[in-house]
Structures are given as structure tokens and as C-alpha cells.
Amino acid sequence: FRSQSGDLEEMVEKGSAPVVDGGRLIRAVNEMLDADPMIDEFGIIFSDGPVSIDDALAASGSSSDHTARADDVAGAVIAVEHKMALAQWCLPSLLTAALGSINTAKQSQKWWEDPALGQRMNWASRAALLVAADNGTVWNYRKRLVETSHVHMEEELRFAALVQSKHPKSFDLWAHRRWLLKDIETLSPEAAKRELDQCDRAAALYRKNYNSFSHRLWVVQKMDEKQLEGARERAWEIARRHVSDSAAQTFRASLLAERVRRVSLPLSHAAAEDGTRKIAVAAALVAEEVATTRALMEDFPGHDSLWTPLRGLFQQAWTLALLVPCQATPTAPGPASAGPGPASACLAALARELRAWADLNPASARAPLSAPEDVTARDLSGPLCCCWRAVTAAELGFCRRRVLDEDCAHYQTEAGLAWKHAGWVTCREEAVSRMTEHEVQSLRAARESTLAELTRRWPQQERAWAAIRGGKLGA
């Protein structure tokens, strides 16, 4: 509390701030909020002196016939067209008085049972949180106000939205919204839309707003199937608007995981027919997401934020593919022969793709590569053609095409990201027990070639590449 107040005092100590009573400021703020429940935006006016109605109207571009209010506390509080603002110089007095009023009210062990103390806590906490939203203790006091019916839940949600217009990234604020909705098992379409709109607004106000996307995922988990499809379309619109936002892109992978969980749970080898059907439906969802992600990467090359969710999609595809028994496992050592049938094609595709990666060095990357036709011509872009071999071959094939595409914009960055993703893919040790001896040797050769190229490109990150070599996926 003291540090927050001290920061504000330091912020205005060089100005000639008028002397104003903090108690009157608290009353002015709350009376203005109660008089206009439609206030939906809050801000700070950086002014050395009182703010007049004419100044506010001129700044907003409004004409003088619009409704506006200024309080009698030296022009510190003002509202125009359902927008509210406080003058910068009054913030230390307001916050100091609000926190002092909260401390006084909480001295009573059961202050929430006293209507007067409840009203005092309500007014003081609203004033304090408008200025300093990252205060979990004050938000907890407001939870008590909601529990004891001093404040209605809808009113509290509106107040939280008002605070978020100024503090869109506050973790404590998002946690408070989740607490308000925690007892609702499935959100109504209206409630879900309101929460998603609030997430959109926060993401627009503050780029890379991880807390808003975490809340969005929590909302998605409380949706029904029909609402979930709408959330997916909305997520793609946001992904295209915020290409460099890693939180927005990673949210898509989390949303897919939720959709796959609902479709495929429970997955079991015992329920053969039903399990296969569920795996196929889940794989179709993953395939669709992989295809659209790669299309987005081709439209916007050079963005690490787009490669990060691809790891999650690959992990989803791998998890599903491992549930499908591979029909072709040659017993004799040596290269797999591509006999008839899709399983043999997967064997051949993986063997050739691993060999291509092992031979893909900086010199050959600049020259035409004799790419295996089965990988580039066949439609192996789907994450579940036959089995995990097809998944791995398709992923490596996509990375290799990005490395060889020298005509794309930001080629050096995109090629580096493709190398890094390939290094991550070749370090998947879960399938080693299912591979032939020749496949294991090919996989390790491709891995070493990839990590050697990564070390050459970024020698300062040698520890990270060593971590990948050791099977640690966080590098």
C-alpha cells in the first residue's frame, strides 16, 4: 500500500498539485459511478491543475450540448459521454485516503455485517482499484462484499470491466472475474460473449496479454459444443490480427487440445471400433488446424510466434498417431522397402525424409536437392495419414521445404526457425522402441546434422542445443 502511494507521490512531486481532500475525492468518484452505471471507460488526465468541462469536451471532440459533469473537488474528477477520468495530481490523495479508509473499516472483525462499514469498504475499494488494480487484498475485500450481498455480481462484473479499461493486464483482476463466475458450470451464450468481448478488448489495449488469453481459455472450458466452434472461428480472426502475439497463437493450440479432449475422451485400445472412430475424428481436427497454421506461416514468414504452437499441434498428432498400430515393421535390418499399401508408404517416406535431413547441410541447402517424391508429391501434410511415421515424415518435410524456399520473405529467419523445429522433432525419443535399427540410426544422423547446423547458426545458444540433444523440450 505504501509503495503504491509513494510511487504516485513521486510521479507528481515536481508539479504544482492543488491541495484536495481525499475523502471528498472518494465520495465524488463513487457518486459519479452510481449516477451513471453506463460508465465503461476510465483514464488519467495528465494535468498540472484543475480540469474544466470545456477542456474535457475539447479533448473528446464533443460539442457543449453533451452531458458532462465536474465535481466540486477542484476539477479532479470528470465524466463525459459515459467516460470517466481523474486528474493526475489528485491520485496520491485519493489512493492514500482510500487505503486508509479500508484499513479503518477492516479493524472490525466482521465489518461486512455492518451496513455502514460495508458501504465504506465498497466506496474505498472502488476508488483504490481504479488507481492500483494489482492489489489482490482489496479484490478479496470485494469478494466478501459480493458474498454478503453488499454488491450484486452483475454490478461487480461491470466495475471489473471498467477497471480493465485502464489496467487490461492485471492478473488479480482477471482472477477476480473467474471467481465471480466460478459456480456457473456452463456459461450462457450471452455470458460467454460478454467474457470473450472483454478478452478481445484487453488484447487490443495491451499486446501479448497472456492473462487475457488465459482467461479466454478458462471461458472456453465452460462452453458447450456449439459455442466452442464459434470460439475457434473467433480465435483465428484474432490470430491473423495478432501474428506476432505468442499468447494469441499458443491459445489456438490450447483450444485444439480442449476440442480433442472432448471428442476423444476416453481413448482406449480395448474399445477397438469406437476408439478408432474417436481417434479419426480427433485427428481430423488436428489436421485442419495444422493446415491452417502452415497457411498462416506462409502468409507471414519469419514469426517465431507461429512456430511455437506448431510444436503443440505436432505433439497432439503424435499422441493420437501412437494409438494407431503401424502395419509395416520390417524385421530385416536396412532401408524399408516401399511395398504396396499406405503403411509401407509411411515407412518409405520416413526413411527418405530422415536421409534427406541427414544430407541437408549449408552447402546442399543452397543447391537443388533430390527430394524424395513420395514425401513432396504425396499428401502427407495431414498429421494422421497412417501412423506416427507419417506424422514425423510430414513434419520434417514441411521444415525442409521452408529451408529450401529461398524466395520467401525473411528467408534467413524462417530457415532458422525451420531448423530449430526440425531439431525438436528429431529428438522425439518415444518412438525409438518402435523403430527398426536402421530407422534409429537414420533418426540420430538427422538429429546430429540438424543440431550441428543450429550450433553453426547460433553458437551462443550451444547450451540450448545440448538440452535438445538430451531430449529436453523446453529449449
SENUFI-396993 format. One line per field, with one value per residue (C-alpha): residue in three letters; y, x, z negated; residue number from 0. Coordinates in nm, 2 decimals. Last residue first. Example, Ala and Ser with C-alpha at 12.3 -4.5 7.8 and 13.67 -1.06 7.14 Angstrom:
code Ser|Ala
Y -0.11|-0.45
X 1.37|1.23
Z -0.71|-0.78
pos 1|0
//
This chain:
code Ala|Gly|Leu|Lys|Gly|Gly|Arg|Ile|Ala|Ala|Trp|Ala|Arg|Glu|Gln|Gln|Pro|Trp|Arg|Arg|Thr|Leu|Glu|Ala|Leu|Thr|Ser|Glu|Arg|Ala|Ala|Arg|Leu|Ser|Gln|Val|Glu|His|Glu|Thr|Met|Arg|Ser|Val|Ala|Glu|Glu|Arg|Cys|Thr|Val|Trp|Gly|Ala|His|Lys|Trp|Ala|Leu|Gly|Ala|Glu|Thr|Gln|Tyr|His|Ala|Cys|Asp|Glu|Asp|Leu|Val|Arg|Arg|Arg|Cys|Phe|Gly|Leu|Glu|Ala|Ala|Thr|Val|Ala|Arg|Trp|Cys|Cys|Cys|Leu|Pro|Gly|Ser|Leu|Asp|Arg|Ala|Thr|Val|Asp|Glu|Pro|Ala|Ser|Leu|Pro|Ala|Arg|Ala|Ser|Ala|Pro|Asn|Leu|Asp|Ala|Trp|Ala|Arg|Leu|Glu|Arg|Ala|Leu|Ala|Ala|Leu|Cys|Ala|Ser|Ala|Pro|Gly|Pro|Gly|Ala|Ser|Ala|Pro|Gly|Pro|Ala|Thr|Pro|Thr|Ala|Gln|Cys|Pro|Val|Leu|Leu|Ala|Leu|Thr|Trp|Ala|Gln|Gln|Phe|Leu|Gly|Arg|Leu|Pro|Thr|Trp|Leu|Ser|Asp|His|Gly|Pro|Phe|Asp|Glu|Met|Leu|Ala|Arg|Thr|Thr|Ala|Val|Glu|Glu|Ala|Val|Leu|Ala|Ala|Ala|Val|Ala|Ile|Lys|Arg|Thr|Gly|Asp|Glu|Ala|Ala|Ala|His|Ser|Leu|Pro|Leu|Ser|Val|Arg|Arg|Val|Arg|Glu|Ala|Leu|Leu|Ser|Ala|Arg|Phe|Thr|Gln|Ala|Ala|Ser|Asp|Ser|Val|His|Arg|Arg|Ala|Ile|Glu|Trp|Ala|Arg|Glu|Arg|Ala|Gly|Glu|Leu|Gln|Lys|Glu|Asp|Met|Lys|Gln|Val|Val|Trp|Leu|Arg|His|Ser|Phe|Ser|Asn|Tyr|Asn|Lys|Arg|Tyr|Leu|Ala|Ala|Ala|Arg|Asp|Cys|Gln|Asp|Leu|Glu|Arg|Lys|Ala|Ala|Glu|Pro|Ser|Leu|Thr|Glu|Ile|Asp|Lys|Leu|Leu|Trp|Arg|Arg|His|Ala|Trp|Leu|Asp|Phe|Ser|Lys|Pro|His|Lys|Ser|Gln|Val|Leu|Ala|Ala|Phe|Arg|Leu|Glu|Glu|Glu|Met|His|Val|His|Ser|Thr|Glu|Val|Leu|Arg|Lys|Arg|Tyr|Asn|Trp|Val|Thr|Gly|Asn|Asp|Ala|Ala|Val|Leu|Leu|Ala|Ala|Arg|Ser|Ala|Trp|Asn|Met|Arg|Gln|Gly|Leu|Ala|Pro|Asp|Glu|Trp|Trp|Lys|Gln|Ser|Gln|Lys|Ala|Thr|Asn|Ile|Ser|Gly|Leu|Ala|Ala|Thr|Leu|Leu|Ser|Pro|Leu|Cys|Trp|Gln|Ala|Leu|Ala|Met|Lys|His|Glu|Val|Ala|Ile|Val|Ala|Gly|Ala|Val|Asp|Asp|Ala|Arg|Ala|Thr|His|Asp|Ser|Ser|Ser|Gly|Ser|Ala|Ala|Leu|Ala|Asp|Asp|Ile|Ser|Val|Pro|Gly|Asp|Ser|Phe|Ile|Ile|Gly|Phe|Glu|Asp|Ile|Met|Pro|Asp|Ala|Asp|Leu|Met|Glu|Asn|Val|Ala|Arg|Ile|Leu|Arg|Gly|Gly|Asp|Val|Val|Pro|Ala|Ser|Gly|Lys|Glu|Val|Met|Glu|Glu|Leu|Asp|Gly|Ser|Gln|Ser|Arg|Phe
Y -2.53|-2.65|-2.99|-3.17|-3.48|-3.45|-3.33|-3.05|-2.96|-2.95|-2.72|-2.48|-2.50|-2.41|-2.09|-1.86|-2.07|-1.97|-2.05|-2.31|-2.46|-2.49|-2.66|-2.91|-2.97|-3.06|-3.29|-3.46|-3.51|-3.65|-3.90|-4.00|-4.06|-4.25|-4.48|-4.54|-4.61|-4.87|-5.05|-5.06|-4.82|-4.89|-4.85|-4.53|-4.39|-4.20|-4.05|-3.73|-3.55|-3.54|-3.31|-3.06|-3.03|-2.99|-2.70|-2.53|-2.58|-2.44|-2.14|-2.08|-2.11|-1.85|-1.60|-1.63|-1.62|-1.31|-1.31|-1.63|-1.69|-1.91|-2.18|-2.47|-2.43|-2.39|-2.71|-2.89|-2.79|-2.92|-3.25|-3.29|-3.25|-3.48|-3.75|-3.74|-3.76|-4.04|-4.24|-4.19|-4.38|-4.39|-4.04|-3.87|-3.52|-3.43|-3.28|-3.62|-3.56|-3.73|-3.52|-3.39|-3.70|-3.98|-3.78|-3.79|-3.46|-3.46|-3.12|-2.82|-2.62|-2.37|-2.63|-2.86|-2.63|-2.55|-2.92|-3.13|-3.48|-3.60|-3.42|-3.61|-3.94|-3.88|-3.78|-4.10|-4.33|-4.15|-4.16|-4.53|-4.64|-4.43|-4.57|-4.92|-4.84|-4.69|-5.02|-5.17|-5.22|-4.94|-5.13|-5.01|-4.95|-5.20|-5.45|-5.74|-5.75|-5.48|-5.30|-5.22|-5.23|-4.94|-4.97|-4.64|-4.51|-4.36|-4.14|-3.97|-3.87|-3.77|-3.55|-3.37|-3.33|-3.19|-2.94|-2.83|-2.79|-2.59|-2.36|-2.23|-2.20|-1.92|-1.70|-1.74|-1.51|-1.51|-1.58|-1.43|-1.57|-1.90|-1.93|-1.87|-2.15|-2.37|-2.29|-2.36|-2.70|-2.79|-2.69|-2.90|-3.20|-3.17|-3.17|-3.46|-3.65|-3.60|-3.75|-4.04|-4.11|-4.12|-4.36|-4.59|-4.59|-4.68|-4.97|-5.10|-5.03|-5.20|-4.97|-4.69|-4.33|-4.17|-3.89|-3.85|-3.57|-3.36|-3.39|-3.31|-2.98|-2.89|-2.96|-2.75|-2.46|-2.49|-2.50|-2.19|-2.02|-2.06|-1.82|-1.55|-1.57|-1.56|-1.23|-1.17|-1.26|-1.05|-0.97|-1.31|-1.49|-1.28|-1.39|-1.75|-1.74|-1.61|-1.91|-2.14|-1.97|-2.02|-2.39|-2.39|-2.22|-2.51|-2.77|-2.61|-2.36|-2.36|-2.47|-2.19|-1.94|-2.07|-2.05|-1.69|-1.62|-1.75|-1.54|-1.22|-1.31|-1.35|-1.00|-1.00|-0.65|-0.44|-0.25|-0.48|-0.79|-0.63|-0.55|-0.90|-1.06|-0.84|-0.94|-1.30|-1.25|-1.08|-1.35|-1.63|-1.46|-1.41|-1.76|-1.90|-2.03|-2.39|-2.49|-2.15|-2.15|-2.00|-1.69|-1.43|-1.61|-1.60|-1.22|-1.18|-1.39|-1.15|-0.85|-1.01|-1.07|-0.71|-0.70|-0.47|-0.20|0.11|-0.04|-0.33|-0.11|-0.05|-0.42|-0.50|-0.25|-0.41|-0.75|-0.62|-0.48|-0.81|-0.99|-0.77|-0.57|-0.56|-0.91|-1.07|-1.28|-0.98|-0.77|-1.05|-1.08|-0.70|-0.75|-1.01|-0.75|-0.52|-0.80|-0.89|-0.54|-0.51|-0.27|0.05|0.37|0.23|-0.03|0.23|0.42|0.10|-0.02|0.30|0.31|-0.06|-0.06|0.24|0.08|-0.24|-0.03|0.14|-0.18|-0.36|-0.74|-0.70|-0.55|-0.88|-0.84|-0.46|-0.33|-0.38|-0.05|0.15|-0.02|0.03|0.40|0.45|0.27|0.50|0.82|0.74|0.64|0.96|1.20|1.04|1.04|1.40|1.53|1.30|1.43|1.15|1.04|0.89|0.80|0.76|1.06|1.29|1.24|1.44|1.41|1.64|1.97|2.14|1.89|2.05|1.77|1.80|1.65|1.62|1.57|1.66|2.01|2.15|1.96|1.66|1.63|1.44|1.68|1.98|1.84|1.77|2.11|2.28|2.09|2.21|2.01|2.15|2.19|2.03|1.80|1.44|1.31|0.95|0.71|0.51|0.35|0.19|0.44|0.31|0.30|0.68|0.83|0.55|0.59|0.97|0.93|0.69|0.92|1.23|1.05|0.91|1.26|1.42|1.18|1.26|1.63|1.84|2.05|2.16|2.00|2.23|1.96|1.81|1.58|1.44|1.09|1.08|1.10|0.83|0.60|0.66|0.56|0.23|0.17|0.25|0.00
X 1.49|1.20|1.18|1.46|1.56|1.94|2.00|1.75|1.94|2.27|2.10|2.01|2.35|2.51|2.30|2.59|2.69|2.37|2.39|2.67|2.52|2.18|2.35|2.53|2.19|2.03|2.31|2.31|1.94|1.94|2.21|2.02|1.70|1.88|2.04|1.71|1.54|1.81|1.76|1.39|1.17|0.90|1.14|1.27|0.92|0.92|1.26|1.14|1.47|1.41|1.11|1.29|1.58|1.33|1.17|1.51|1.59|1.26|1.31|1.65|1.50|1.23|1.48|1.72|1.43|1.26|1.04|1.02|1.23|1.49|1.24|1.48|1.46|1.08|1.06|1.28|1.05|0.74|0.91|1.02|0.66|0.52|0.78|0.72|0.34|0.37|0.59|0.34|0.08|-0.14|-0.21|-0.25|-0.10|-0.22|0.06|0.15|-0.03|0.21|0.42|0.68|0.72|0.69|0.90|1.21|1.39|1.69|1.81|1.87|2.16|2.17|2.07|2.34|2.61|2.45|2.39|2.09|2.23|2.10|1.77|1.73|1.81|1.55|1.30|1.38|1.33|1.01|0.85|0.95|0.79|0.49|0.45|0.47|0.18|-0.02|-0.02|0.20|0.57|0.81|1.11|1.25|1.62|1.83|1.77|1.53|1.21|1.03|0.76|0.46|0.11|0.18|-0.07|-0.26|-0.25|0.09|-0.08|-0.30|-0.01|0.19|-0.08|-0.12|0.25|0.27|0.00|0.18|0.50|0.32|0.20|0.57|0.62|0.37|0.52|0.86|0.75|0.97|0.70|0.35|0.15|0.34|0.31|-0.06|-0.10|0.10|-0.14|-0.44|-0.31|-0.21|-0.55|-0.74|-0.52|-0.57|-0.94|-0.93|-0.71|-0.97|-1.24|-1.02|-0.91|-1.28|-1.37|-1.07|-1.18|-1.54|-1.43|-1.15|-1.27|-0.98|-0.71|-0.87|-0.93|-1.17|-1.21|-1.16|-1.40|-1.39|-1.02|-0.96|-1.17|-0.98|-0.64|-0.75|-0.82|-0.48|-0.31|-0.51|-0.41|-0.05|-0.10|-0.27|-0.01|0.27|0.15|0.34|0.05|-0.20|-0.47|-0.45|-0.46|-0.75|-0.96|-0.85|-0.96|-1.30|-1.35|-1.25|-1.48|-1.77|-1.70|-1.68|-2.02|-2.18|-2.00|-2.09|-1.87|-1.71|-1.37|-1.38|-1.41|-1.09|-0.92|-1.02|-0.90|-0.56|-0.58|-0.65|-0.36|-0.11|-0.17|0.08|-0.03|-0.23|-0.54|-0.64|-0.59|-0.80|-1.08|-1.08|-1.08|-1.38|-1.56|-1.49|-1.64|-1.95|-1.99|-1.97|-2.23|-2.47|-2.43|-2.49|-2.18|-2.18|-2.09|-2.15|-2.02|-1.68|-1.82|-1.73|-1.41|-1.31|-1.36|-1.15|-0.87|-0.87|-0.84|-0.56|-0.37|-0.39|-0.32|-0.60|-0.55|-0.72|-1.02|-0.98|-1.11|-1.43|-1.47|-1.43|-1.69|-1.94|-1.86|-1.93|-2.26|-2.36|-2.25|-2.45|-2.27|-2.35|-2.49|-2.27|-2.08|-2.03|-1.89|-1.66|-1.53|-1.47|-1.25|-1.06|-1.01|-0.85|-0.61|-0.52|-0.40|-0.28|-0.56|-0.40|-0.59|-0.93|-0.87|-0.83|-1.15|-1.36|-1.21|-1.30|-1.66|-1.73|-1.54|-1.74|-2.07|-1.98|-1.88|-2.22|-2.41|-2.23|-2.22|-1.94|-1.72|-1.70|-1.36|-1.38|-1.04|-1.13|-1.30|-1.01|-0.76|-1.00|-1.04|-0.66|-0.63|-0.89|-0.74|-0.39|-0.52|-0.72|-0.45|-0.18|-0.41|-0.51|-0.23|-0.31|-0.66|-0.92|-1.13|-1.47|-1.63|-2.01|-2.03|-1.81|-1.71|-1.48|-1.30|-1.02|-1.18|-1.10|-1.31|-1.65|-1.71|-1.72|-2.00|-2.07|-2.39|-2.34|-2.46|-2.11|-2.00|-1.77|-1.42|-1.31|-1.02|-1.24|-1.52|-1.27|-1.11|-1.46|-1.56|-1.26|-0.96|-0.79|-0.41|-0.09|-0.27|-0.21|-0.57|-0.60|-0.85|-1.16|-1.40|-1.74|-1.96|-2.32|-2.40|-2.41|-2.51|-2.36|-2.02|-2.03|-2.13|-1.84|-1.58|-1.70|-1.72|-1.37|-1.24|-1.41|-1.23|-0.90|-0.92|-0.75|-0.44|-0.36|-0.06|0.22|0.43|0.76|0.62|0.37|0.52|0.69|0.35|0.22|0.51|0.47|0.11|0.19|0.48|0.27|0.00
Z 2.54|2.33|2.50|2.31|2.50|2.43|2.78|2.71|2.40|2.59|2.84|2.56|2.41|2.75|2.77|2.83|3.13|3.32|3.68|3.65|3.34|3.52|3.82|3.60|3.42|3.75|3.87|3.53|3.54|3.90|3.80|3.49|3.69|3.96|3.70|3.53|3.86|3.95|3.61|3.67|3.48|3.21|2.91|3.07|3.10|2.76|2.82|3.00|3.07|3.44|3.40|3.18|3.42|3.71|3.52|3.48|3.85|3.95|3.73|3.88|4.23|4.14|4.01|4.31|4.55|4.42|4.73|4.92|5.23|5.06|5.01|4.93|4.55|4.56|4.77|4.53|4.23|4.42|4.50|4.14|4.02|4.29|4.21|3.84|3.88|4.14|3.91|3.63|3.81|4.12|4.26|3.92|3.92|4.27|4.47|4.62|4.94|5.18|5.40|5.15|4.94|5.20|5.44|5.22|5.26|5.49|5.35|5.57|5.43|5.14|4.88|5.01|4.89|4.55|4.48|4.57|4.60|4.27|4.34|4.67|4.51|4.24|4.52|4.72|4.42|4.31|4.65|4.71|4.39|4.45|4.79|4.65|4.41|4.70|4.90|5.16|5.08|5.01|4.89|4.56|4.55|4.37|4.09|4.15|3.95|4.13|3.93|4.16|4.00|3.76|3.47|3.43|3.07|3.14|3.41|3.15|2.93|3.23|3.37|3.04|3.00|3.36|3.28|2.96|3.16|3.42|3.15|3.12|3.50|3.54|3.26|3.41|3.70|4.01|4.27|4.26|4.54|4.55|4.17|4.19|4.44|4.21|3.93|4.15|4.24|3.89|3.75|4.01|3.94|3.57|3.60|3.85|3.60|3.33|3.56|3.66|3.30|3.20|3.47|3.38|3.02|3.10|3.32|3.09|2.74|2.58|2.72|2.52|2.57|2.32|2.42|2.79|2.88|2.56|2.53|2.89|2.85|2.54|2.70|3.00|2.78|2.62|2.97|3.06|2.74|2.83|3.13|2.92|2.64|2.90|3.03|3.36|3.58|3.38|3.64|3.81|3.47|3.35|3.65|3.59|3.23|3.33|3.56|3.28|3.03|3.26|3.27|2.89|2.86|3.04|2.82|2.49|2.32|1.97|2.10|2.35|2.06|1.90|2.23|2.26|1.91|2.01|2.32|2.11|1.88|2.16|2.30|2.58|2.68|2.44|2.54|2.82|2.61|2.33|2.57|2.71|2.36|2.27|2.58|2.49|2.14|2.28|2.55|2.29|2.07|2.36|2.49|2.13|1.95|1.85|1.49|1.33|0.97|1.07|1.25|0.99|0.91|1.27|1.28|0.97|1.12|1.42|1.18|0.98|1.30|1.42|1.79|1.91|1.64|1.77|1.95|1.71|1.42|1.61|1.69|1.32|1.23|1.48|1.34|0.99|1.09|1.24|0.92|0.69|0.42|0.05|0.10|-0.17|0.08|0.32|0.04|-0.07|0.29|0.27|-0.03|0.18|0.45|0.19|0.09|0.45|0.53|0.89|0.98|0.85|0.95|1.02|0.75|0.47|0.56|0.58|0.25|0.07|0.18|0.11|-0.22|-0.34|-0.23|-0.41|-0.72|-0.72|-0.66|-0.95|-0.89|-0.64|-0.91|-1.09|-1.27|-1.29|-1.21|-0.84|-0.81|-0.93|-0.69|-0.40|-0.49|-0.50|-0.16|-0.01|-0.16|-0.04|0.30|0.35|0.21|0.43|0.74|0.73|0.94|1.23|1.29|1.28|1.58|1.66|1.99|2.01|2.25|2.05|1.68|1.46|1.13|1.02|1.11|0.77|0.57|0.68|0.93|1.30|1.50|1.87|2.08|2.44|2.56|2.55|2.85|2.82|2.96|2.65|2.58|2.64|2.42|2.14|2.16|2.16|1.85|1.67|1.54|1.23|1.24|1.36|1.60|1.71|1.74|1.62|1.77|1.71|1.96|1.94|1.75|1.81|1.43|1.43|1.10|0.90|1.07|1.02|0.66|0.62|0.76|0.58|0.24|0.28|0.38|0.08|-0.15|0.02|-0.05|0.22|0.23|0.58|0.75|0.85|1.03|0.94|0.68|0.93|1.00|0.67|0.49|0.72|0.64|0.27|0.28|0.44|0.21|-0.10|0.00
pos 474|473|472|471|470|469|468|467|466|465|464|463|462|461|460|459|458|457|456|455|454|453|452|451|450|449|448|447|446|445|444|443|442|441|440|439|438|437|436|435|434|433|432|431|430|429|428|427|426|425|424|423|422|421|420|419|418|417|416|415|414|413|412|411|410|409|408|407|406|405|404|403|402|401|400|399|398|397|396|395|394|393|392|391|390|389|388|387|386|385|384|383|382|381|380|379|378|377|376|375|374|373|372|371|370|369|368|367|366|365|364|363|362|361|360|359|358|357|356|355|354|353|352|351|350|349|348|347|346|345|344|343|342|341|340|339|338|337|336|335|334|333|332|331|330|329|328|327|326|325|324|323|322|321|320|319|318|317|316|315|314|313|312|311|310|309|308|307|306|305|304|303|302|301|300|299|298|297|296|295|294|293|292|291|290|289|288|287|286|285|284|283|282|281|280|279|278|277|276|275|274|273|272|271|270|269|268|267|266|265|264|263|262|261|260|259|258|257|256|255|254|253|252|251|250|249|248|247|246|245|244|243|242|241|240|239|238|237|236|235|234|233|232|231|230|229|228|227|226|225|224|223|222|221|220|219|218|217|216|215|214|213|212|211|210|209|208|207|206|205|204|203|202|201|200|199|198|197|196|195|194|193|192|191|190|189|188|187|186|185|184|183|182|181|180|179|178|177|176|175|174|173|172|171|170|169|168|167|166|165|164|163|162|161|160|159|158|157|156|155|154|153|152|151|150|149|148|147|146|145|144|143|142|141|140|139|138|137|136|135|134|133|132|131|130|129|128|127|126|125|124|123|122|121|120|119|118|117|116|115|114|113|112|111|110|109|108|107|106|105|104|103|102|101|100|99|98|97|96|95|94|93|92|91|90|89|88|87|86|85|84|83|82|81|80|79|78|77|76|75|74|73|72|71|70|69|68|67|66|65|64|63|62|61|60|59|58|57|56|55|54|53|52|51|50|49|48|47|46|45|44|43|42|41|40|39|38|37|36|35|34|33|32|31|30|29|28|27|26|25|24|23|22|21|20|19|18|17|16|15|14|13|12|11|10|9|8|7|6|5|4|3|2|1|0
//
